[in-house]
Amino acid sequence: MKKDKGKIKALLNLLDDPDESIYKPISKEIEAYGENIIPILEQEWESNSVEIVQRRIEDIIRTIQFSSLKEQLIAWKLSPEKNLLDGYILFSKYNYPDIDENIIRKKI
């Protein structure tokens, strides 16, 4: 991702374009980076005070987190041993994406 730093910055600079036909492909391209880009998006959200950009960043982060969670749930479903605690933690991540699963495991 380091080699794409300039490209990512350019994509983030285009998030304020009001034209949805511009925004949609940009958001898809950002989403393709997966969870690794979330810290960069969060940093951009904090440094950018433009409401439309912040809202779009929030939407992109939610989409990335949901896609990742969906993949994890499918993998859990297809696994031969369906550990219920793992399933519970995955379902909990839907509402609490930053949940610390180690704390849950220790308590249980």
N, CA, C and O of each residue as an XYZ file, in Angstrom:
432
protein
N       0.822     -1.191      0.000
C       0.000      0.000      0.000
C       0.865      1.254      0.000
O       0.414      2.319     -0.423
N       2.104      1.135      0.472
C       2.989      2.301      0.484
C       3.220      2.845     -0.918
O       3.294      4.058     -1.117
N       3.334      1.941     -1.890
C       3.580      2.398     -3.259
C       2.357      3.095     -3.846
O       2.478      3.843     -4.816
N       1.188      2.859     -3.273
C      -0.055      3.478     -3.747
C      -0.410      4.752     -2.992
O      -1.512      5.278     -3.148
N       0.499      5.245     -2.187
C       0.209      6.403     -1.332
C      -0.293      7.603     -2.134
O      -1.264      8.251     -1.743
N       0.362      7.897     -3.245
C      -0.056      9.019     -4.087
C      -1.432      8.791     -4.702
O      -2.252      9.706     -4.774
N      -1.667      7.581     -5.137
C      -2.966      7.234     -5.731
C      -4.072      7.357     -4.696
O      -5.140      7.898     -4.980
N      -3.812      6.852     -3.490
C      -4.808      6.926     -2.421
C      -5.113      8.385     -2.089
O      -6.274      8.757     -1.921
N      -4.081      9.201     -1.996
C      -4.280     10.630     -1.701
C      -5.128     11.282     -2.788
O      -6.012     12.086     -2.490
N      -4.864     10.940     -4.039
C      -5.651     11.499     -5.146
C      -7.108     11.062     -5.049
O      -8.016     11.864     -5.264
N      -7.326      9.801     -4.729
C      -8.703      9.308     -4.581
C      -9.425     10.037     -3.447
O     -10.588     10.415     -3.583
N      -8.724     10.230     -2.333
C      -9.329     10.919     -1.196
C      -9.654     12.376     -1.537
O     -10.649     12.921     -1.058
N      -8.823     12.995     -2.357
C      -9.075     14.378     -2.762
C     -10.318     14.508     -3.638
O     -10.903     15.587     -3.733
N     -10.718     13.421     -4.270
C     -11.892     13.455     -5.143
C     -13.200     13.147     -4.410
O     -14.273     13.202     -5.010
N     -13.115     12.827     -3.135
C     -14.323     12.472     -2.387
C     -15.295     13.630     -2.225
O     -16.463     13.407     -1.908
N     -14.846     14.846     -2.432
C     -15.749     15.981     -2.266
C     -16.523     16.316     -3.545
O     -17.330     17.246     -3.556
N     -16.281     15.565     -4.611
C     -16.995     15.826     -5.861
C     -18.479     15.494     -5.672
O     -18.814     14.362     -5.323
N     -19.362     16.456     -5.896
C     -20.792     16.222     -5.672
C     -21.426     15.275     -6.685
O     -22.526     14.772     -6.456
N     -20.751     15.031     -7.791
C     -21.288     14.163     -8.841
C     -21.180     12.693     -8.414
O     -20.080     12.169     -8.240
N     -22.327     12.043     -8.250
C     -22.348     10.638     -7.829
C     -21.660      9.725     -8.836
O     -21.096      8.699     -8.455
N     -21.701     10.088    -10.128
C     -21.056      9.247    -11.141
C     -19.530      9.292    -11.009
O     -18.837      8.401    -11.500
N     -19.019     10.305    -10.361
C     -17.586     10.384    -10.054
C     -17.314      9.639     -8.746
O     -16.357      8.872     -8.643
N     -18.170      9.877     -7.751
C     -17.963      9.306     -6.421
C     -18.036      7.781     -6.412
O     -17.203      7.128     -5.783
N     -19.017      7.210     -7.098
C     -19.220      5.750     -7.042
C     -17.965      4.957     -7.418
O     -17.543      4.101     -6.640
N     -17.351      5.209     -8.583
C     -16.149      4.427     -8.908
C     -14.966      4.711     -7.976
O     -14.147      3.831     -7.714
N     -14.888      5.937     -7.483
C     -13.817      6.274     -6.538
C     -13.994      5.479     -5.250
O     -13.036      4.912     -4.724
N     -15.221      5.442     -4.748
C     -15.471      4.707     -3.506
C     -15.179      3.222     -3.693
O     -14.617      2.585     -2.802
N     -15.554      2.667     -4.844
C     -15.286      1.237     -5.116
C     -13.781      0.971     -5.146
O     -13.311     -0.053     -4.651
N     -13.040      1.898     -5.728
C     -11.594      1.724     -5.794
C     -10.964      1.805     -4.400
O     -10.047      1.045     -4.088
N     -11.447      2.710     -3.577
C     -10.950      2.814     -2.201
C     -11.327      1.548     -1.421
O     -10.498      1.000     -0.694
N     -12.555      1.090     -1.568
C     -13.022     -0.108     -0.870
C     -12.190     -1.336     -1.243
O     -12.024     -2.242     -0.427
N     -11.670     -1.369     -2.467
C     -10.880     -2.514     -2.924
C      -9.602     -2.705     -2.104
O      -9.031     -3.796     -2.105
N      -9.146     -1.669     -1.408
C      -7.961     -1.801     -0.559
C      -8.260     -2.605      0.707
O      -7.341     -3.077      1.377
N      -9.525     -2.757      1.029
C      -9.908     -3.551      2.187
C      -9.619     -2.864      3.508
O      -9.434     -1.649      3.574
N      -9.584     -3.664      4.547
C      -9.437     -3.140      5.906
C      -8.133     -2.371      6.129
O      -8.055     -1.540      7.034
N      -7.121     -2.635      5.324
C      -5.826     -1.962      5.500
C      -5.917     -0.453      5.299
O      -5.074      0.290      5.802
N      -6.917     -0.002      4.580
C      -7.016      1.437      4.300
C      -7.810      2.185      5.376
O      -7.833      3.416      5.381
N      -8.449      1.466      6.270
C      -9.285      2.119      7.283
C      -8.512      3.137      8.127
O      -9.031      4.233      8.339
N      -7.313      2.844      8.618
C      -6.588      3.877      9.394
C      -6.336      5.157      8.576
O      -6.392      6.260      9.118
N      -6.062      5.006      7.292
C      -5.853      6.176      6.434
C      -7.156      6.959      6.298
O      -7.156      8.188      6.354
N      -8.263      6.243      6.121
C      -9.569      6.898      6.017
C      -9.924      7.626      7.313
O     -10.437      8.744      7.283
N      -9.650      6.989      8.445
C      -9.940      7.629      9.731
C      -9.109      8.896      9.916
O      -9.600      9.904     10.423
N      -7.861      8.834      9.503
C      -6.991     10.011      9.601
C      -7.520     11.129      8.695
O      -7.530     12.297      9.085
N      -7.956     10.770      7.494
C      -8.512     11.771      6.579
C      -9.790     12.367      7.150
O     -10.022     13.570      7.031
N     -10.624     11.532      7.773
C     -11.872     12.010      8.377
C     -11.579     13.061      9.446
O     -12.252     14.089      9.521
N     -10.566     12.792     10.273
C     -10.207     13.717     11.347
C      -9.640     15.035     10.822
O      -9.848     16.086     11.428
N      -8.934     14.982      9.712
C      -8.275     16.196      9.212
C      -9.128     16.970      8.207
O      -8.772     18.082      7.816
N     -10.237     16.392      7.793
C     -11.074     17.031      6.779
C     -12.393     17.448      7.413
O     -13.099     16.614      7.980
N     -12.729     18.721      7.325
C     -13.947     19.206      7.972
C     -15.117     19.359      7.003
O     -16.166     19.884      7.377
N     -14.946     18.908      5.767
C     -16.024     18.994      4.784
C     -17.029     17.878      5.066
O     -16.686     16.696      5.049
N     -18.267     18.272      5.323
C     -19.293     17.317      5.759
C     -19.502     16.174      4.769
O     -19.591     15.017      5.179
N     -19.580     16.476      3.491
C     -19.820     15.423      2.497
C     -18.664     14.426      2.467
O     -18.883     13.230      2.278
N     -17.446     14.908      2.649
C     -16.279     14.025      2.664
C     -16.323     13.133      3.897
O     -16.088     11.929      3.799
N     -16.622     13.711      5.051
C     -16.702     12.911      6.274
C     -17.791     11.844      6.156
O     -17.579     10.694      6.538
N     -18.944     12.221      5.633
C     -20.036     11.262      5.484
C     -19.654     10.129      4.530
O     -19.938      8.959      4.787
N     -19.013     10.495      3.438
C     -18.598      9.480      2.464
C     -17.523      8.563      3.040
O     -17.539      7.359      2.788
N     -16.608      9.112      3.796
C     -15.583      8.283      4.436
C     -16.246      7.301      5.405
O     -15.887      6.124      5.442
N     -17.206      7.782      6.183
C     -17.933      6.898      7.105
C     -18.623      5.776      6.337
O     -18.586      4.619      6.757
N     -19.251      6.113      5.215
C     -19.928      5.099      4.396
C     -18.947      4.070      3.844
O     -19.236      2.874      3.830
N     -17.798      4.536      3.395
C     -16.784      3.624      2.853
C     -16.259      2.703      3.941
O     -16.103      1.502      3.719
N     -15.987      3.256      5.111
C     -15.500      2.431      6.225
C     -16.537      1.370      6.584
O     -16.190      0.203      6.764
N     -17.806      1.765      6.690
C     -18.860      0.794      7.010
C     -18.945     -0.299      5.949
O     -19.108     -1.474      6.278
N     -18.836      0.077      4.699
C     -18.902     -0.909      3.612
C     -17.738     -1.888      3.693
O     -17.926     -3.094      3.534
N     -16.547     -1.379      3.937
C     -15.373     -2.246      4.063
C     -15.538     -3.192      5.242
O     -15.293     -4.391      5.114
N     -15.953     -2.661      6.394
C     -16.117     -3.493      7.580
C     -17.197     -4.547      7.364
O     -17.038     -5.693      7.786
N     -18.293     -4.169      6.710
C     -19.372     -5.125      6.462
C     -18.911     -6.225      5.511
O     -19.205     -7.399      5.734
N     -18.199     -5.861      4.464
C     -17.702     -6.868      3.509
C     -16.749     -7.843      4.186
O     -16.821     -9.052      3.965
N     -15.871     -7.316      5.001
C     -14.931     -8.165      5.720
C     -15.667     -9.096      6.682
O     -15.367    -10.288      6.761
N     -16.620     -8.543      7.402
C     -17.404     -9.345      8.343
C     -18.179    -10.432      7.612
O     -18.258    -11.567      8.082
N     -18.741    -10.090      6.479
C     -19.488    -11.063      5.680
C     -18.586    -12.228      5.268
O     -18.982    -13.390      5.365
N     -17.371    -11.913      4.807
C     -16.413    -12.953      4.434
C     -16.061    -13.835      5.630
O     -15.968    -15.055      5.502
N     -15.868    -13.215      6.786
C     -15.538    -13.984      7.995
C     -16.701    -14.885      8.416
O     -16.487    -16.022      8.837
N     -17.919    -14.380      8.301
C     -19.087    -15.194      8.660
C     -19.254    -16.375      7.710
O     -19.607    -17.473      8.140
N     -19.005    -16.158      6.433
C     -19.081    -17.257      5.465
C     -18.027    -18.303      5.787
O     -18.312    -19.500      5.752
N     -16.819    -17.869      6.098
C     -15.748    -18.803      6.464
C     -16.123    -19.570      7.727
O     -15.877    -20.772      7.822
N     -16.722    -18.871      8.705
C     -17.143    -19.533      9.945
C     -18.215    -20.570      9.637
O     -18.174    -21.682     10.165
N     -19.160    -20.218      8.797
C     -20.255    -21.136      8.434
C     -19.714    -22.380      7.731
O     -20.204    -23.486      7.960
N     -18.723    -22.203      6.891
C     -18.178    -23.316      6.123
C     -17.152    -24.141      6.894
O     -16.754    -25.215      6.443
N     -16.724    -23.650      8.044
C     -15.720    -24.385      8.817
C     -16.341    -25.640      9.414
O     -17.517    -25.641      9.776
N     -15.562    -26.698      9.517
C     -16.102    -27.944     10.061
C     -16.492    -27.839     11.539
O     -17.464    -28.454     11.976
N     -15.743    -27.073     12.284
C     -16.084    -26.877     13.701
C     -16.597    -25.461     13.880
O     -15.838    -24.497     13.776
N     -17.844    -25.346     14.141
C     -18.471    -24.038     14.278
C     -18.458    -23.634     15.751
O     -19.418    -23.869     16.485
N     -17.373    -23.033     16.156
C     -17.231    -22.573     17.524
C     -18.234    -21.448     17.765
O     -18.176    -20.410     17.106
N     -19.144    -21.650     18.700
C     -20.198    -20.664     18.944
C     -19.659    -19.335     19.455
O     -20.217    -18.281     19.151
N     -18.593    -19.378     20.220
C     -18.003    -18.131     20.699
C     -17.465    -17.312     19.524
O     -17.651    -16.096     19.470
N     -16.802    -17.983     18.591
C     -16.316    -17.276     17.398
C     -17.483    -16.671     16.629
O     -17.401    -15.528     16.179
N     -18.558    -17.417     16.475
C     -19.742    -16.905     15.782
C     -20.345    -15.723     16.511
O     -20.738    -14.742     15.880
N     -20.425    -15.801     17.828
C     -20.970    -14.704     18.632
C     -20.132    -13.437     18.457
O     -20.668    -12.340     18.295
N     -18.827    -13.603     18.492
C     -17.938    -12.447     18.344
C     -18.115    -11.822     16.962
O     -18.153    -10.599     16.827
N     -18.221    -12.663     15.945
C     -18.421    -12.130     14.595
C     -19.728    -11.355     14.497
O     -19.758    -10.264     13.927
N     -20.806    -11.903     15.044
C     -22.082    -11.196     15.014
C     -22.011     -9.898     15.823
O     -22.623     -8.897     15.450
N     -21.278     -9.917     16.910
C     -21.128     -8.710     17.722
C     -20.380     -7.618     16.968
O     -20.633     -6.431     17.176
N     -19.467     -8.013     16.102
C     -18.696     -7.035     15.338
C     -19.567     -6.236     14.378
O     -19.157     -5.169     13.922
N     -20.745     -6.727     14.068
C     -21.631     -5.973     13.181
C     -22.003     -4.631     13.813
O     -21.954     -3.595     13.150
N     -22.373     -4.652     15.091
C     -22.740     -3.419     15.789
C     -21.548     -2.747     16.462
O     -21.557     -1.536     16.681
N     -20.532     -3.524     16.786
C     -19.360     -3.003     17.492
C     -18.090     -3.431     16.742
O     -17.396     -4.349     17.179
N     -17.783     -2.772     15.616
C     -16.650     -3.214     14.789
C     -15.294     -3.184     15.497
O     -14.382     -3.912     15.107
N     -15.151     -2.359     16.523
C     -13.870     -2.255     17.223
C     -13.836     -3.088     18.504
O     -12.983     -2.873     19.366
N     -14.745     -4.018     18.624
C     -14.838     -4.837     19.836
C     -13.515     -5.584     20.068
O     -12.886     -6.060     19.123
N     -13.119     -5.675     21.308
C     -11.890     -6.392     21.651
C     -12.269     -7.825     22.008
O     -12.732     -8.110     23.112
N     -12.062     -8.708     21.052
C     -12.498    -10.083     21.274
C     -11.698    -10.789     22.364
O     -12.182    -11.759     22.947
N     -10.493    -10.325     22.649
C      -9.697    -10.932     23.729
C     -10.368    -10.733     25.085
O     -10.329    -11.619     25.939
N     -10.985     -9.560     25.280
C     -11.691     -9.287     26.541
C     -12.869    -10.247     26.692
O     -13.108    -10.789     27.771
N     -13.603    -10.450     25.593
C     -14.751    -11.377     25.634
C     -14.266    -12.785     25.939
O     -14.849    -13.477     26.774
N     -13.216    -13.206     25.277
C     -12.701    -14.574     25.488
C     -12.235    -14.764     26.947
O     -12.461    -15.819     27.539
N     -11.592    -13.745     27.513
C     -11.132    -13.850     28.896
C     -12.300    -13.948     29.858
O     -12.261    -14.724     30.812
N     -13.354    -13.151     29.606
C     -14.512    -13.171     30.503
C     -15.264    -14.498     30.445
O     -15.801    -14.967     31.448
N     -15.293    -15.084     29.271
C     -16.019    -16.358     29.112
C     -15.105    -17.506     29.516
O     -15.510    -18.667     29.460
